[in-house]
């Protein structure tokens, strides 16, 4: 197989890591250059056109941050990817501010490396071309992750295409596992502002008492433990996109500051009286009913309307079932190459089962099932490689809704029929104890 056109430079003082990365990238058919120091990397950059820089941070003499700053100044269009064994919020902010477009923590899988490299190269190609278009059918978006061909999926792509080249605030609605962050990344990386950073923040993962500090930063002495000035995610995303996932979990005090940031385009660090201008796009996402949260006084109505300049509703997988074969193919390719170093296929009967299931966990659940099947299968993915809850799925029309208690009763009966009344085997399939099964039967 011929090498791809892209040249990738890896910089790491750990020879073992350097060789491992080089071997992986050669397997992906890239041309690889290696440097064990920043000084050596500079010689290579001077003499060789590099399409992607991958660098460690912790290195003797001159560290990776200095290399990033130099590369950002002299090679601003070259995408930069950081790999590090010392993850921290401060570290992530520093590398993003220094010009890196992505940040990976060691150890990472072969697939994670491949996807990060592809994102970086796609970002560089789009920037060099000064344009990017979102395909309408059967194509991945520029960062190579979204797949679909259904009407519902293409409606999402149409809206992305409308907003990608402006800085209108976007609110993405969707159930858990539908791919809301992928939509946000598509907006950023497919548009003309893709040269700026993309910063993703899960508001639900930050305790209420830390949300303001993490988002807006703080000054030295602002509170106990604030031993230095520190920027927040807003400053880190300057010139790019700040993605606020699970926005409905933001505390009310932070909502007030978010509203001001959206209205005035400025923020204030904790402990400071100085306003700082910010230039970025806000994309927020939620799986909550924000209008209901407004009625409960948990979410500010004025912030809601500021966020919903453009709304994107990401459909659940049950509403885009024609996309399931495409998604299965994508995951088979992804995990087949990672676990088996080859492409795998799926039997038609197994695929029919996947198409029939309602997927309450959406695309994330489908991916997990395919990943498990690839691990379990000896050859092509068959019915035997699927989890029991799929093989013995309840067969009733999708439009027939019922209380969960009735659905559980129907499913237990179905499993007992399958096991010919063997309660031990039924309990194993249901993943409950025999006593629990007996109680439910009573």
C-alpha positions in Angstrom: 0.0 0.0 0.0 1.5 3.4 -0.9 2.3 5.9 1.8 -0.1 8.8 2.3 1.1 12.3 1.3 1.2 13.5 4.8 4.5 13.8 6.7 4.2 13.5 10.5 6.9 14.6 13.0 7.0 12.9 16.4 9.0 14.5 19.2 9.6 12.6 22.4 12.7 12.0 24.5 11.4 8.5 25.5 12.8 6.2 22.8 10.3 3.4 23.5 7.3 5.8 23.1 8.9 7.4 20.0 9.4 4.0 18.3 5.9 2.8 19.3 4.3 5.9 17.9 6.4 5.7 14.7 5.4 2.0 14.2 1.7 2.8 14.7 1.8 5.7 12.3 3.6 3.6 9.7 0.9 1.0 10.0 -1.6 3.8 9.1 0.6 4.4 6.0 2.0 7.9 7.0 5.5 9.0 6.4 7.1 9.5 9.8 10.0 11.7 11.0 11.4 11.2 14.6 13.1 13.6 16.9 14.3 12.9 20.5 14.7 16.6 21.4 13.2 19.9 20.5 16.6 20.9 19.0 16.5 18.0 16.6 12.8 18.7 15.8 13.7 22.3 14.7 16.2 21.0 12.2 13.6 18.7 10.7 11.0 21.4 10.6 13.4 23.7 8.8 14.3 21.2 6.0 11.1 19.2 5.7 7.4 20.1 5.0 5.5 18.6 8.0 1.8 18.1 7.9 1.3 17.2 11.6 3.4 17.7 14.7 3.0 15.3 17.6 5.0 16.2 20.7 5.4 15.3 24.3 5.5 18.1 26.9 8.0 16.9 29.6 11.4 16.9 27.9 14.9 18.0 29.1 16.5 21.3 28.2 13.6 22.7 26.0 10.1 21.4 26.7 7.2 20.8 24.4 5.4 24.0 25.3 8.3 26.0 23.9 8.3 23.9 20.7 4.5 24.5 20.3 5.0 28.3 20.7 7.8 28.3 18.1 5.8 26.1 15.7 2.7 28.2 16.2 4.7 31.4 15.3 6.6 30.0 12.4 4.2 27.3 11.1 0.8 28.6 12.1 -1.1 26.4 9.6 0.5 23.1 10.7 -1.8 21.3 13.2 -0.2 20.2 16.5 -1.1 17.3 18.7 0.2 16.9 22.3 0.7 13.5 24.0 1.5 13.5 27.7 1.7 11.2 30.7 1.0 14.1 33.1 -2.6 15.2 32.6 -4.1 18.2 34.3 -6.6 21.0 33.6 -3.8 23.5 33.8 -1.7 21.5 31.4 -4.5 21.2 28.9 -5.2 24.9 29.0 -1.5 25.7 28.5 -1.0 23.4 25.5 -4.2 24.8 23.9 -3.1 28.3 24.4 0.3 27.4 23.0 -1.3 26.4 19.7 -2.1 22.7 20.0 -5.4 21.6 18.5 -5.7 18.3 20.5 -4.4 16.8 23.8 -4.0 13.1 24.4 -3.1 11.4 27.7 -0.9 8.4 27.8 -1.7 5.5 27.6 -4.0 5.7 24.6 -5.3 3.1 22.2 -4.3 2.5 18.6 -7.7 3.7 17.5 -7.6 6.8 19.7 -4.3 7.7 18.1 -5.6 7.1 14.6 -8.6 9.2 15.1 -6.7 12.1 16.7 -4.2 12.0 13.8 -7.0 12.0 11.2 -8.7 14.9 12.9 -5.4 16.9 12.9 -4.7 16.2 9.3 -8.2 17.0 8.2 -8.0 20.2 10.1 -4.8 21.1 8.4 -6.1 20.3 4.9 -9.3 22.2 5.5 -7.4 25.3 6.7 -5.0 25.1 3.7 -7.9 24.9 1.3 -9.6 27.8 3.1 -12.9 26.1 2.7 -14.7 23.1 3.9 -18.1 21.7 2.8 -20.4 19.3 4.7 -21.4 16.4 2.4 -25.1 15.6 2.4 -25.2 11.8 2.0 -23.1 8.8 3.0 -20.1 10.9 3.9 -18.1 11.6 7.1 -17.7 15.2 8.3 -14.2 16.7 8.1 -13.1 15.2 11.4 -14.1 11.7 10.1 -16.6 10.6 12.8 -20.2 11.4 11.9 -21.9 8.8 9.6 -25.5 8.7 8.3 -27.8 8.7 5.3 -31.3 9.1 6.9 -33.5 12.1 6.4 -33.2 13.0 10.1 -29.4 12.9 10.0 -29.2 15.0 6.8 -31.5 17.6 8.4 -28.8 18.0 11.1 -26.1 18.3 8.5 -28.1 21.0 6.7 -28.2 23.2 9.9 -24.5 22.6 10.6 -23.8 23.8 7.1 -25.8 27.0 7.7 -24.0 27.9 11.0 -20.5 26.7 10.5 -19.1 30.0 9.0 -20.6 32.4 11.6 -20.4 32.7 15.3 -24.1 32.4 16.2 -24.7 30.7 19.5 -26.0 27.1 19.1 -27.9 24.9 21.5 -27.8 21.2 20.7 -30.6 19.0 22.1 -30.4 15.2 22.2 -30.7 12.1 24.4 -27.6 10.7 26.0 -25.4 8.9 23.5 -26.7 10.6 20.3 -23.5 12.3 19.4 -24.0 15.9 20.5 -20.3 16.6 20.9 -19.7 15.3 17.4 -22.2 17.8 16.1 -20.4 20.6 18.0 -17.0 19.5 16.5 -18.6 19.4 13.1 -19.7 23.0 13.5 -16.2 24.1 14.5 -13.9 22.0 12.3 -16.0 22.4 9.1 -16.2 26.1 9.2 -13.8 29.1 8.5 -13.0 29.5 12.2 -11.5 26.0 12.5 -8.0 27.4 12.9 -9.0 28.4 16.5 -9.1 25.9 19.4 -12.1 23.7 20.2 -12.5 23.3 24.0 -15.0 20.8 25.3 -16.2 21.3 28.9 -18.6 18.9 30.7 -20.4 21.1 33.1 -21.9 18.2 34.9 -18.4 16.9 35.7 -17.4 20.1 37.5 -18.6 20.6 41.1 -20.8 23.6 41.6 -18.2 25.4 43.8 -15.6 25.1 41.1 -17.6 25.9 37.9 -16.9 29.6 38.0 -13.2 29.2 38.6 -12.8 26.6 35.8 -14.8 28.6 33.2 -13.6 32.1 33.9 -10.3 31.7 35.8 -9.1 33.5 39.0 -6.5 35.8 40.4 -3.8 35.0 42.9 -5.3 35.1 46.4 -8.9 35.1 45.2 -9.6 32.2 47.6 -7.7 29.6 49.6 -5.4 27.6 47.3 -5.3 30.2 44.6 -1.6 30.6 44.7 -1.3 32.1 41.2 -3.3 33.8 38.4 -5.0 31.2 36.2 -7.0 31.5 33.0 -10.2 29.5 32.6 -11.8 27.7 29.6 -13.1 30.9 28.2 -9.6 32.3 27.7 -8.3 29.0 26.4 -11.0 28.9 23.7 -10.3 32.5 22.5 -10.5 32.7 18.8 -12.3 29.3 18.5 -15.3 27.4 20.0 -16.2 26.7 23.6 -18.5 23.6 23.9 -20.5 23.6 27.1 -21.9 20.1 27.4 -24.7 19.4 30.0 -25.3 23.1 30.2 -28.5 22.4 32.2 -26.3 21.3 35.2 -24.6 24.7 35.4 -25.3 26.4 38.8 -27.4 29.6 38.8 -24.4 31.8 39.7 -22.5 30.6 36.7 -25.5 31.0 34.5 -25.6 34.7 35.4 -21.9 35.1 34.4 -22.5 33.0 31.2 -25.4 35.4 30.3 -23.1 38.4 30.7 -20.4 36.7 28.6 -22.9 36.1 25.8 -24.4 39.6 26.0 -21.3 41.7 26.5 -18.6 39.4 25.1 -16.5 39.9 28.2 -15.8 38.0 31.5 -14.3 38.7 34.9 -12.0 36.4 36.7 -12.7 35.5 40.4 -10.9 38.1 42.5 -10.6 40.6 39.7 -12.5 43.8 38.9 -11.2 44.0 35.4 -13.3 43.0 32.5 -11.7 40.9 29.8 -13.0 40.8 26.2 -13.5 37.3 24.8 -13.8 36.4 21.1 -15.3 33.0 20.6 -18.3 30.9 19.7 -20.4 29.2 22.3 -22.0 25.9 21.5 -24.0 24.3 24.3 -25.7 20.9 24.6 -28.2 19.3 26.9 -30.3 16.2 27.3 -32.6 18.0 29.7 -35.9 19.8 29.0 -34.6 23.3 29.7 -38.1 24.8 29.5 -39.1 22.5 32.3 -36.0 23.5 34.2 -37.0 27.1 33.7 -40.4 26.4 35.2 -38.7 24.8 38.2 -36.5 27.9 38.6 -33.4 25.8 37.9 -32.4 27.5 34.7 -32.5 31.2 33.7 -35.0 32.0 31.0 -32.9 34.9 29.6 -29.9 32.6 29.3 -32.0 30.0 27.5 -33.0 32.5 24.8 -29.4 33.7 24.4 -28.3 30.1 23.8 -31.0 29.2 21.3 -30.1 31.6 18.5 -29.8 28.3 16.6 -31.2 25.0 17.8 -30.1 21.6 16.6 -32.1 18.6 17.7 -30.1 15.4 17.3 -32.4 12.5 16.6 -32.3 9.4 18.7 -31.1 6.3 16.9 -34.5 4.7 17.0 -35.6 7.6 14.6 -32.8 7.0 12.1 -32.7 3.2 11.9 -31.6 3.2 8.3 -28.3 4.6 9.5 -27.6 1.5 11.7 -25.9 -0.5 8.9 -23.6 2.4 8.2 -22.7 2.9 11.8 -22.1 -0.8 12.3 -19.7 -0.8 9.3 -17.9 2.1 10.9 -17.5 0.4 14.3 -16.5 -2.9 12.7 -13.8 -1.1 10.8 -12.7 0.8 13.9 -12.6 -2.1 16.4 -11.7 -4.8 13.8 -8.5 -3.0 13.0 -7.8 -2.3 16.7 -8.4 -5.8 18.1 -7.9 -8.0 15.1 -5.8 -5.9 12.6 -8.4 -6.7 9.9 -11.8 -5.8 8.8 -14.8 -7.8 10.0 -18.2 -8.3 8.6 -21.6 -9.0 10.2 -24.1 -11.8 9.3 -27.4 -10.5 7.9 -29.4 -12.1 10.7 -27.3 -10.4 13.4 -27.6 -7.1 11.6 -31.4 -7.5 11.5 -31.4 -7.9 15.3 -29.4 -4.7 15.6 -31.8 -2.9 13.3 -34.9 -4.1 15.3 -33.6 -3.1 18.7 -34.8 0.4 20.0 -31.4 1.4 21.3 -32.3 3.4 24.5 -28.6 4.2 24.8 -28.4 5.4 21.2 -25.2 5.4 19.2 -23.0 5.0 22.3 -24.8 1.8 23.2 -24.6 0.5 19.6 -20.9 1.1 19.6 -20.4 -0.8 22.8 -22.3 -3.7 21.5 -20.3 -3.9 18.3 -17.0 -3.5 20.2 -18.0 -6.4 22.5 -19.0 -8.5 19.5 -15.7 -7.9 17.8 -13.9 -9.1 20.9 -16.1 -12.2 21.3 -16.3 -13.3 17.7 -14.1 -15.9 16.1 -15.0 -14.9 12.6 -17.8 -12.8 11.1 -20.1 -11.3 13.7 -23.1 -13.6 14.2 -26.1 -13.8 16.5 -24.1 -15.9 19.0 -21.7 -12.9 19.5 -24.5 -10.5 20.5 -25.4 -10.0 24.2 -28.3 -12.0 25.5 -30.6 -9.0 25.9 -30.5 -8.5 22.1 -30.8 -12.2 21.2 -33.9 -12.5 23.4 -35.4 -9.1 22.7 -39.1 -8.6 23.2 -40.9 -8.5 19.9 -43.7 -5.9 19.9 -44.6 -3.0 17.6 -42.5 0.2 18.3 -45.7 2.2 18.6 -47.0 0.0 21.4 -46.0 1.8 24.6 -46.5 0.2 28.1 -45.5 0.8 31.7 -42.0 -0.4 32.5 -43.4 -3.0 35.0 -45.5 -4.6 32.2 -42.5 -4.6 29.8 -40.4 -6.3 32.4 -43.1 -9.0 33.0 -43.3 -9.6 29.3 -39.6 -9.9 28.9 -39.2 -12.3 31.8 -41.9 -14.5 30.3 -40.1 -14.4 27.0 -36.8 -15.5 28.6 -38.5 -18.3 30.5 -40.0 -19.6 27.3 -36.5 -19.5 25.7 -35.0 -21.5 28.6 -37.9 -23.9 28.7 -38.6 -22.9 32.3 -35.0 -23.3 33.6 -34.9 -20.5 36.2 -31.2 -20.8 36.8 -30.4 -20.1 33.1 -33.1 -17.4 33.0 -31.5 -15.7 36.0 -28.1 -15.8 34.2 -29.6 -14.2 31.1 -31.4 -11.5 33.1 -28.2 -11.0 35.2 -30.1 -11.3 38.5 -30.1 -13.8 41.3 -32.4 -16.7 41.4 -34.0 -15.2 44.6 -34.7 -11.9 42.7 -36.2 -13.9 39.8 -38.4 -15.9 42.2 -39.6 -12.7 43.9 -40.5 -11.2 40.6 -42.4 -14.4 39.5 -44.3 -14.3 42.8 
